[in-house]
């Protein structure tokens, strides 16, 4: 369990860093070029690391349901949407919304057993946990709103 927690934490850190890097690349290019560059680099890295560690067995896809390979297309949407979100929101706010959307979606899909997931019973405590995170984001952004509002009302010298 500890390994899972550490890996999930590392994944969260990496997603946050990648999102900032993607937004910096997007300053010099458009969103589709950024998405192509990011996913192209990811393809090269995963192909080389997979081939080095697994050899040709990495291409053994026996029993894989065809529609699962479309997750790469979903990745295009993830990168594209994150790049655009970062244009309009600060990094912490954008990532907060992403994480909350992931939690809400995971709760729904786990509860329904969508796409062959093991069905995990819904509990109001889990929903309350997601709602507390949403409330935390609102409190986080209200602080920015109040600060900006006070700054805009300050008398000019």
Residue pairs with C-beta under 8 A, 6 or more apart in sequence:
12 99
15 95
15 98
16 91
16 95
18 38
19 82
19 86
19 91
19 94
19 95
20 86
20 91
22 34
22 38
22 79
22 82
22 83
22 86
23 83
23 86
23 87
23 91
25 34
25 37
25 38
26 34
26 83
26 86
26 87
29 37
31 80
31 83
31 84
32 80
34 79
34 83
35 76
35 79
35 80
35 83
38 79
39 72
39 75
39 76
39 79
42 75
50 58
51 58
61 69
82 94
82 98
85 94
85 97
85 98
86 94
89 97
92 140
93 137
93 140
93 141
96 133
96 136
96 137
96 140
97 137
99 133
100 130
100 133
100 134
100 137
103 129
103 130
103 133
104 130
107 122
107 126
107 127
107 130
108 114
109 115
109 117
110 117
110 118
110 119
110 120
111 119
111 120
111 121
111 122
112 119
113 119
113 120
